Amino acid sequence: MPPLLHELSAEEIVIQLDTDPGKGLTGPEAQARSEKFGPNQLQQEKKESVWAILLRQLNSVIVWILAAAAVLSFFLGDIVEGYAILAVIFINAITGFVLEYSARQSMEALKKLDTNPGRVLRNGQVAEIPSEQITRGDILILEAGDLIPADASILNANQLEVDESALTGESIPSVKNKSPSEKDAPLGDQHNRLFKGTAITNGNAKAIVTGIGQDTELGKIATLVHESNRSATPLEKKLDALAKVLIWITIGLAALFLIVGLIRGEETEQLVITALALAIAAIPEGMSVVATIALAYGMLRLAKKKVIVKRLSAVETLGGTNVIFTDKTGTLTQNKITVHAVHLPAGDVKIRFNEKNALEVTHGDTELPGSEEFRQLAKVGALANNAQLQTEEGKEMGDPAEVALLLYAQAAGIDIPELHTHLPREAEKAFSSDTRIMATLHQSEGGYLIAVKGAVEEVSELCEWNDETDRNLEIGVSETMAADGLRTLAFAYRQTEQKPSDHFVEEAKLTYLGLIGFLDPPRREVTPALKACHGAGIKVIMVTGDHPTTSLNIARQVGLVGPEEQLVLTGKDLQSFHFSSEKDKEKMMACQVFARVNPAQKLDMIDFYQKQGNIVGMTGDGVNDAPALKKSDIGIAMGLRGTPVAAEAADMVLKDDSFSAIVYAIGQGRVIFENIRKFIIFLMSCNMSEIFVVTFAGFLNVGNPLLPLQILFINIVTDVFPALALGVGKENDKLMKSPPRDPKTPVLELKDWKNIVFYAMVMTASVLGIFWYGTHRLGLSQQEGNTVTFYALSLAQLLHVFNLYSGKKRFFFNEITKNKFIWLAILLCIVILIATYYVPFLRQILALRPLDIRSLELIVAAGVMPVLAIQVIHFIWPSR
């Protein structure tokens, strides 16, 4: 191919690429070209190496402090302890590596679920294939909303406009046509060229692929872009900051302990060992790793429900969402549109389709379907149409209303392939939000036929009327049908002997045919989902381009508003709104149904609610929704009927377009954040209990109840496994019955810190109490006291997990006791603790001594007493 493709005509490029523009490539041709030119995908970003992931586990404040502790141990001559701390560093690094690598693999699996197909001509049929399989010479079939999958030259275009901001930075869409561009035309002025990664905002086109993958303009840019640095999510940053604060506080406490001990004249080496134990006790091993796993596990759980979350940080934001802007069609309704009512000047009928797809009149004049007017209406509906009933994959393709029109025409006795053969299309005026009509020009035996469909207000204005009253009557009929929950389209036509100009719709008045009412019943699961939203403090607002009366009717049916609700605002109403006016603000906040709203107004509404301090979720499926999806805190794209542009702009993709999936996702977002909060409280209270045990024992001069190695072991075993189990819990009914969390609040609030200190104090009192009792009353040696304290604190921390259930639930039946991972974690930890006693090597490393029955009784008592004490206080003082 010559380098200046924009200078060539469409015909020249077709010859160069040896493709039949009417039939496209054959299967074998496409396969051969794919093997020759490779897949249509950009060069993959260089993956972070396995070694880089492993080394990152070693680059943290936690590891530095542990390394310093190991060096200090070697310096003091405690070789075993030094090697043990190095082993802990190694175990933590390997654990973090395995978990992060698994999370990365899971993310890659999720990305494969979120692919964008493209439509091409293959063997004369329109086929929808993965964009990676598109090759040079393929004929692309493109419509508004499509993300262009490859570089191409236009063969024909109808009112085609393309958003090329991704390449050129120009925000205004470029108007395209098939005429060759000037020789020195820059990228933004090449009006006959289409580029990979740009988006069609209006019209439709047929184009021939000239470049794929790295050979596209987007590919050339991609080769210049260096791999971006890995950035932490907001939650990871909060957790890292929290860990650093705790570490520095503890280092200060350890230093103070050391200084006070030196002033009191205590042995320096013992003071250093105790201070070292304090520093080790403070380190929250695995906190960031557990948080990442909790988020990634939540994403996988959502993926099983056909909810694809594209960013980890989006899971966190989901939990705080308190306003959802939702579309009507396909989200609150089934998006299974069928022709339900037909209105002609001669009469009205309501119809249904039987099992053989034949028309049956359910109400009205049974003779009307046999009339010429009825047949003409069906014919115009089939002509002003871009849908297909049978594709190569054997499925319907196109706008649901247009598919319904083809099924209606077929049932009315019209042979659709024969109709298109006898009335070939010459031109088209694509539907746009400005004109609100679609028109096609067809060649006929006696001249030309113009077929028009669209909103009744616009179509009727183009028609000839004996009296304006007749036109208003038709608009009134449309209003009545809309009040019954029907979506309406008006139809008109004109026949002429002379070929019309490019402005064939406005050239002369049309003949009005009538109205068709489409029924799109509400989804059954929407009503309970909306009820759940109301209970969770989430405000749901319908924002649609549909008719106000239809929108309000559906809102009543699904329970979005009450049966007597009358308030509905339109885009026209919003034009006169002043958001600084208190009266307009109140009206805006009171309204839950907005109709005939344009994209700019959606942005204004989202901005309005965000300024009120709300976290806004926005559902969308079209190109015009993309700005709003980006503007919202959580953009939610529809996977079934959504455009690639919408999916690209969104944070979340619903593969089944179900509103109940949004509610489920929000619920899971809350569960995930609550899980993270719980395991942080668990880790902090356990670590703080270790700090308190060592500190208070030192200040009270009752000996050293825990050795540094014992603290390390407790942190690795009894902290991490239960924390992981808490992080992947999936049940918590309470969360969707309370208002959403304020996003400005930190991970841990003041009441959480109070609870952490309280939990730690209770465990400390229990463990230090049995240590003192064992060494001073039962005559246990210092080493035996260490052993008892080690097992007692381990058991107390393991059982402490049962204190973290939510609300006023029963102790034996809550989201903690129903979490199977909790029981597995406890069982695993108990097995490991038993192994430390019976495996000589572990027993020697941890300096453990044999235990008698009295010691076992002390261990069990110290482990159980904190749970009992906390539960008694919880019963007496439930508000805390």
N, C-alpha and C positions, 0 to 999 in steps of 0.2 A: 504494500500500500504506500502511496506517496505520502510525504509528511504533512502536507497542507490539505487535509481532508475537507475542510470547510469550503475550499474553492470548487470542489467537484459537485456535479449535480447528482441527484438521487439515482438517476439511470446509470451514470458512469460508475458509481460505487456498487450497484447491483451487478454490473458486468464484471467489475474487478473481483468481487467476492463470489461470483458464480452461484447465485441464489435465485430461486423463483419467488418473487415477492408475493405471489398469490397463494403459494402452497408451503413456503418455507423449506427447511431442510428435511430430508428423510432421516429416519433413525440411524441407518448405517453411516450417512454423511456426517451427522452430528457426532457420532461416536468417534469417527476417524479424526475429525477436527479437534475434538477434546483431547485425544491422545497426542495430537501434534502440538497444540498450543497450550495444553495444560488446563487446570481448573480455573474458573472465574472467581478467584479470591485473592485478596491482597496478601502480601508476604506477612506471615504471622509474626507478631511481636516476639522478640527474643525472650524466651522464658527465663526466669530467674533460675540459676543453676541450683542443683541439690546442695552443693557446697555453700553457696551464698545463703540459702535458707538455714543451713546448719550453723554457719558462723554468726548469723544474726541472733540466734538463741544465746550466744555467748556475749553479745554486746548489750549489756544492760547493767543498771546500778546494782541490781540484786546479785548478778554473777560477780561483779567487781568486789562487793563486800564479802561474798563467800570465798573468793580467791584470796582476799586479804586475810581472812580468817585461817585459810589453809597455810598461807605463808607464816603467819604468827604461830600456828601450831607446830610447824617444822622448826621455827626459831626456838620455841620453848622445849623442843626435844620430844614432843608428843607425835611421833611419826605416824602411828596408827590413825590418830584423829585427823592429821593432815591429809593422809590418803583417803580417809573416809569422806572428808569435805570435798576433795577433788572428785570422788565417785558421785557425790550428790550433784555437783556441777554437771558431770557427764550425764547422769540419769535425767536431770531436768532438761538438758539440751536435747537429748534423744527424744524425750517425751514431747517437748515443744515442737521438735522437727516432725515427728510422726503425725501429730495432730494438725499442724499447719499444712503439711504436705497433703494429708487427707482432705483438708478443707479446700485446698487448691484444686485437687482432682474433682471434688464435688462441684465446685464453681464451674469448672470446664464442662462437666456433664450437664449443668444447668444451661450453659451457653448453647449447647447443641440442641436443646429443646426450643430455643428462641431463634429460629431461622426464618428468613424472608424469601418466599417463593417469587418466581417471575412467570409471566404469561408469554408464550412464544407460539408461533405457527410451526407445527411439525406434521408432515404428511397431509397438509391442507386443513388440519384441525387445530383449534386453540388448545394448548396443553399448559397446565400449571406445573412447573418443575422447580426444584431448588436452584437458587441463583448461581450456585457453584457449577451447575451443569450447562449453563448458557455458554455458547461459543461463538466465534466469529462467523458471520453470515446468517445467524439466527434472525428471524423477523420478530421483533418485540411488539406486543399489543399493550398499549399503555393508556391508563385513565387517571383522572384526578385522584390524588391520594397515593399513587404508586411512588415508591423509591426506585429510581432508575438503576437497574442492576449492572449496566455496562455502558461504555461509550458507544454512541450510535449516531447514524445520520438519518434524518427524517425522510420518510417516503411520502406520507401525507399527514396533515394535522388539522384539527378542528378547534379553533379558539384556544390554542395551546399556550399555557403560561407555566414557566418552570422557576422554582426557587433555587437559585444557584449560589446563595450566600455562603454555602459551605466551601465553595471554590473561589468565588470572586469577592466576597464580602459585601456585595450589593444586596440590600434588603428588599428592594422592589423586584417582584418576579419578572423574568425576561419573557417577552412575547416571541414565539417560535413559528417558523414556517419552513417549507421545503426548498425555497430559493437559495442558490449558492451565496455565500457571504463574500465580502470583499477580501482581496488578497492579504492585506495587512491587518485584518480584523483581529483584535485581541479576544481572549477567551470569552469575555462577557458579551461581545458583539457578534459571536458566531451563532446567528439565529437559526441555522439549519442543523446544528449539532446538539446532541444530548450527552450529558456526562454522568458517569457512575457516581452514586451517592447524593445526587441532587433530587429534588422532589417536584412532581407535577402538582400544581395548585389549581389548575383549571383546564378543561377541555380533554381531548384524547388524541392519540396519535398511533401511527404504525411507523416503525423505524427498523433499520438494519444495523446489526451489531458490527462495529469496526474494531473495537479494542476491548480486551478483558483483563482482569487481574492487574498485575503491575504495569501493563501497557496502557492503562487508562490514565487520564489526567490526575485522578485521585491517587492512583498508584504511584505516579511520579512524585507527588507531594509526600506520600507516605514514606518513600525511601529516604527523604531528607529529615524525617522526624526521628529523633533519638528516643530510645526507650525511656518512658517517664519513671520518675522515682516512685516507689511504693509509699502511699500516704496512709496514715492511720485514720480509722473512723473516729468520729467525735467521742464515742463511748470508750474506745481504746485510749484516747488522750486523757479522758477523765480518770480512767483506772490507773494509767501510768503516773499521773499527777498525784493521785491518792496514795499510791505505793511509795512514791518518793517522799512525800510529806511524812508518812508513818516511819519510814526508814530514818530520816534525819531527826525526828523526835526521839526515836529510840537510841540513836547514836548519842544524842545529847544526854538522855537518861543514863546510858551506860557510862558515859564520861563522868557524869555527876556521881554515879555510884563508885567509880574508880577513885575519884578525888576524895570523896568522903571516907572511903576505906583507907586510903593512904594517910589521911589526917588522923584516923583512929589507930594507925600503926599496925594494920592487918598485913598479912603476908602478900607480897606484891604478885607473885605468880598465881596465887589463888584468886586474887582480885581480877587479874587480867583474864583468867579463864572464865570467871563469872560474868565479866563485862562482855566477853566474847559470846557467851551463851545468850546474853540479853540481845545482842545485835542479831544473832542467828534467829532467835525467837521472833523477831519483828518482821523478818523477810517473808512476804506473802508469795511463796513459790507458786507459779502456775496461774496467777490471777488473770493476766492478759490472755493466756492460752485457753483457759476455761471459758472466758468471755467470748473469744472467737469461735470456739466449738459450739457454745450455746447458740450463737447467731447462725452459724453454718448449719447446725442440726435443725434449727427452726426453718431455715430456707428449704432444706430438703423435705421437711414435713409439709410445708406449704406447696412444694412442687408436686407432691403426691395428690394434693387437692386441686391440681391444675392451676396453681398460682405461681408464676415465675417472678421472683424478686431478683432484680438485676444488681443491686448493691447491698452490701452488708448493713451500711448505715441506714438504709431505708427500713429495715426491720425494726430498728430502734425507734425511728420516727413514727412508724405505724401505731405504736402503742399510745402515742400522744394525740392522734388524730381525733378532732372533735367536731369537724364539719366536713360533710361529703357532698360535693356537687356531682349529681349523676344525670346521665342522659336517660331518656325514656325508652326509646326503641331498642330492643335487644337486651337491655339491662334490667329494666323493670317489666318489660314485656317479653314474649317468647321469640319475637322476630321471625315468626312463621306466618307471614302475611298472605292472606287469601282474599279474593274478591268476595265481598259479602253483600253489597247492595249496588244496584244499578239504577240511576235516575236518567230518564229520557224525557224530552218534552211530551212524548206520547204516554208516559206512565212510569211507575216505579215497581221494582221487584227486589226481593231479597232471595239470594240463591245459596246453594251449597254444592259441594262436589261429592258424588257417591264413590263407592269403591272402585268403579271403573273410570273415574275421573270425568263422568258425564254431569252436565248441569241439572240441578233439580230446583224448582222454584218452591221456596218455603213460605213466601208471602207475596201477594200482589197478583198482577195479571199473568196468568200462565201462558197466554198467547204471545206475550211481548218478546220472548227469546227467539221466536220464529220470524220477527220483523226485519226489514232491511236496515232500519236505523240501528237495531241491536247489533247486527252483523258488522255494520260500518264502524260502530264504536269499538268493537273487538278488533277489527282490522287496523284501525288507527293506533290502538294501544300496542299492537304487535309490531307496527312499523316504527313508531317513535320509541325505540327500545334497543338497548345494547346487551341484553342478557342472552344466555344460551340455555336451552333445556338439556341437551345432551352433548357433553364434551367427550374428549377421548378417554377421560377417566370414568365416564358414565355418570357424571353428576351435573347438577345445575350450577350455573355460574352467572354472577351479576347481582345487581341490586335486587333485594327481595320483592319489592313492589313490581319491578319489571318482570321478574320471573313469574309472579302471580298473574300479570297481564298476559304472558305467553300461555300459561296454563288455561286461563280464561278463554283466550282466543281459540286454543286447540279444542277445548270443550264445546265452544260455540260452532265447531265444524269447519274451522279454517285450517288449511294445510300450510303451515308456516314456511317450510322450505320452498314450496311452490309460490307462495306469496312473495318471498324475497327474490325468486327467479323472475317473476313477471313484473315486479316493481323494484328494480335494483336501485340502491341508494346512490344519489349523486352528491349530496352535501349534508352537513349536520350543523345545528346550532346546539352546542352542549349546554346542559343545565348548569346554571350558576346561581349563587345566593343573591346576586343582583337582579337578574332577569326573572328567576324562578319559573322558567319554562324550558322545555326541550323541543326542538323542531328538527324534522328530517325532510329532505327533498328527494323524491323518487321519480324516475322516468317511467311513464306508462304508455300504453298503446296510442292513446289520443293526445299525449302531451306530458304533463307533469302533475304529480300529486304532492301536496304539502301536508304532513301529519304533525300535529302539535299536542303536547300534554303539559300540564303544570298546575300551579295554584289557580283557583277559580277567579280570583281578583285579576290576575295578570292575563290569563287566557281569555276571559270574557271581555276585557278591554280591547283585545285585538279582533273581536268578532262584530259582525253586523247585527243590529237589533232594531226591531220595529219601534220599540219604546224602551227608555231607560228603566222603566218599571220591570220589564221582563228580565233585564240583567240583574237588578237588585233581588228579584225573586229567586234566581239561580244561586246567588250568594247566600240568600236566606236558607235555601235548601241545604247548601254546604254546611252552614252553621248548625242546622238541625242534625245532620248526619254526624258532625263533629261532636255534638253534645251527647250522642249515643256511643261515643268512644271510637268512632271510625275515622281513619285517615282518608282524606278525599283528594282526588285529582280530577281536573276538568279536561275535556278533549275537544279538539276542533280540527277542521281540515279545509283545504281549498284545492280545486282542480283548475289548471290553466293550460292553454295550448302552447303559449310561448315560454321558453326557459326563463325563469326568474333570475334576478341579479343576486349578488351575495347577500343582500338584505331581503331575502325572499319572504321572511315572516311578516315584515312591516310593509311590504309593497302594496298589499291590498287587504281588505277585510276578509276574515275567515268565516266559515260556517260553523256555528256552535253545535256540538253533538250531544253532550250531556256530562254526567258525573259518575264516577265509580267510587264506592266506599270500601276501603280495605279494613279488615279486622285483624288486629294483632293482640291477642288475649294476654292478660298479665301472667307472669310466671307465678306458679303456686307457692314457691318457696320464698317469694319476696316479702309477703305480709309478716310471717314470723321473724324474718331477718330485720325488717324495719322495727318491729316491736323490740327486738334485742338491742337495736341502735338507741331507741328511746330510753330503754333501761340503762344503757351504758353512758348516757349523757352525750350522745352523738346526734347532731342536727343534720338531717338529710334534706337536701334541696334539689328539686328537679330543675334542670336547665336544658331546654330543648328548642330546636328550631321549628317545632311542630305548632299546630293550631292551638290557641289558648284554651278553647273549650274542650278539645280532645285531651290536652295535657291535664287539665283539672279533673276531667272525668276519670282518667287512668289513676291519677294521684288519689282520688277518693276510693277507687276500687281496691288498690293495694294497701290502703291504710296509711299512706304518707300524710294525708290531711283528714280531718273529720268529714262526715257525710254532708254537713251543712256549710263547709268552707266555701267561700265565694271569692277570696282574694287571689288573683293571678295578675302578675305584671308582665308586660310585653317589652320587647326591645324599644318600641316607640315610646312607652312610658319612661323607660330609663334615660332616654335622650334628654328629657326635661328635668331629670333628677339633679339635685345639688347635694353632694355627699357631706357638705359642711352644715347642711340644714338638719336640725334635730328632728323635725317632722318627717323629712324624707328618710333619715336614718332609721327612725322607728318603723316606718312602713317597709323599708328594705329588710330589716331584721325580722319583721312579722311574717313576711311572705316566704312560702316554701315552694311555689311553682312559678317559674319564669319561662315564658314562651316567645317564639319568634326572636330569639336572642342571637346577635352576631358575634364573631370571634373577639372583636375589640371589647365588647360589653362583658364577655366572660372574664377577660383579663381584669377589667375594672371591678367586677364582683369579687373575684378572688383577692385582689389587692385590698378591697374594702374589709373583707372578713379577716385578712391577715393583720391589718392595722388595728383591728379590735383585739388582737392577741390570740387568734385562733390558729390551730394547725389544720390546714385545708387539704383534703384529698379531692382529686378531680378525675372523673372517668371520661374517656373520649375514644373515638374510633376514626375520625377523619383528619384530613390535613388541617382543616380550620381549627381543630382541637389542639394541635401540636403546641402553639404558644401557651395556651392555658395549662397544658400538661406540664410544660417546663416551669411555668410560673408557680404552680401549686407546690406545696410541701411534699405531697406524694402524688405523682402522676400515675394513673391506672388506665392502661390501654386494653381494648377488647381484642382478644386473640383470634376469635372466629371471624368477625366481620370487620375488624380494625385494619387500617392501612399500615404499611410498613413505616410511614413517617410518624404516625402516632406511637407505634411500638418503640421506635428509636428515641422519641422524646420522653417516654414514660419511665418511671422507676419500677413499675410492676406491670406484668401482663397476665390477664385472665384468659386462660386457654378455652374456657367454656362460656365466657361473657356473663357469668352469673353474679348478680348482686350479692347473693348470700355468700359467695366466695370472698367478697370484700369484707363483709362482717366477720367471717372466719379469720381472715388475714389480720384484721385489727385485733381480734381476740387473741390470736397467737402472738402478735406483736407485744401485747400487754403481758401475756404469759412469759415470753422470752425476757422482757425487761425485769419482770418480777423475779424470775429465776436468777437473773444476774444479781439483782439486789440481795436476794436471799443468800446466794453463795458468798457474796462479799461480806455480809453480816456474819455468816458462819466462819469464814476464814479470819476475819478481823477479831471476832470474839475468841476464837481458839488461839490465835497468835497472841492476843492481849492476855489471855489467861496464862500463857507460858511466861510472858514478860512479868506479870504480877507475881507468879510463883517464885521466880528467880529473885526479883527485886525485893519483895516483902521478906523473903527468907534471909536475904543479905542484911537488910536493915534491922530485922528482928534478931539477927545473929543466931539462927537456929540450924545453921549448916547449909549445904548446897544440895537441894533436893533433886536437881536435874543437871546432867552433864551436857555439854554442847552437842555431842554425838547423839544423845538420846533426843534432844530437841530437834535436831536435823531429821531424825528418823520419824518422829511424830509428825513433823511438817510434811514429809513426803507421803506418808501412809495414811494417817488418820485425818489429814486435812484435805489432800487433793482428791482422793477417790469419792468421798461423800460430796465434795464441792462439784465435781463433774456430774454426779448423779442429780444434784439439785439443778444444775445448769440445763439438763435435758428433760426436765419434767414437762408434761404437756397438758395437765389438767389444773384448772383453777376457776370454778364457776363464779366465785365472788367478783372477779375482775371486770366482767361484763355487766355487773349490776351496780357499778359505781362510776363516777365521772372520770374522764381521762386524766392522766398525769400532766402537770404543768411542765413543759419542756425546759423551763428556766431553772427548775429545781435541780440540785446536784443529785448524784447517784444515791448518796446517803444524806438524809435530812437529820436535824437535831435529835428528833425522837429515836432515829436509828442509832445514832452515836450513844444516846443514853442507854438503849437496849444492849448495845455491844459491851459497854462498861459493866452494866448490870449482870449480863450473862457471864462475863469474864470474872467478875468478883465472886459470883456464886460458885463457879468451878474452882477458883483459887482457894476460897475458904474451905471447900470440901477437901481438896487435895492436900493443902497445907495442914489442915486439921488432922487428917489420918497420918501424915508424915510426922507431925509432932507427937501424936499419940503413939505411933509405932516405935519411934526412937526414944521417947522419954518415959512411956508407961509400960510398953511391952518389951523393952530392952533390945530392939533391933539395932544392928550396926548401921553406920552411915551408908555403906554399900547396899545393905538390905533395904534401907529407907529409900535410897535412889531407885531401886528396882520396883518397890511398891508404888512410888510416885509416878514412875514411868508408865506402868500398866494402868494405874488409876486415872491419870490424866488422859491417856489414850482412850480408855473406855468412856470417860466423861465426855470427851469430844465426839466420839462416835455416836453416843446416845443424844448428844446435844442437837443433832440434826432434826430430831422429832419435836423440838421446841419451835421450829420455824414455820409451822402451818399458819394459814391466813384466817383472819376473822374469828368467829365464835364457833367454829366447827368442833366436833368431838375429837378428843385426843387420839382415839383409836380408829377414826374414820375421817380422813382428810386427804388433800392432794399429796402430802408427804408419804403417808402410809400406803397410798394407791400407786406410788411410783416404784415400779419393780427394780429400777436401777439403784434406788436407795438400799433396798434389801440385799442386792447383789454386792454393792460397795461395802456394806457392813460385814457381810459374810466373808468377803475377800480380805478385808482388814483384820478380822478376827483370826482367820487362817494364818495370815502373815505374822500377827502378834504371837500366836502359838508357836510358829516356826522360830521366832527369835529366842524362845525359851528352850526349845528342844534341839535346835541346830547349833552345835558347839561353836562354830566359827562366828555366827551372828551373836551368840550369847557372850563370847569373849570380846568382840568389838564394842558391844554396847555396855560392857562391864556389869552384866546382870548376875544376880546371886540366886541360889535356890530359894523357893518359897514354901512355907508351911501353910496349914489350913487357916491359921490366924491371919497371915498375910493376904490370902485369897479373900477372906471375909472383908478385910479392910479395902481391898481393890474394888470389890463389888459394891460395897457401901459408898465409897467415894465416887464411883461411876454413876450410881443410881440416884444418890441424894440431890445433885443439881437439877435433874429432870423433875423429881418430885417437888422440890422447893419452887422451881419456876412455874410448874403447873398449879400449885396451890395459890401462888400469888396471882397467876393468870385468872384463876377461878374467883378469887376475892376481889381482884381489881381488873376486870375485863377490859376497861377502856385503855389500859396500858399494855 
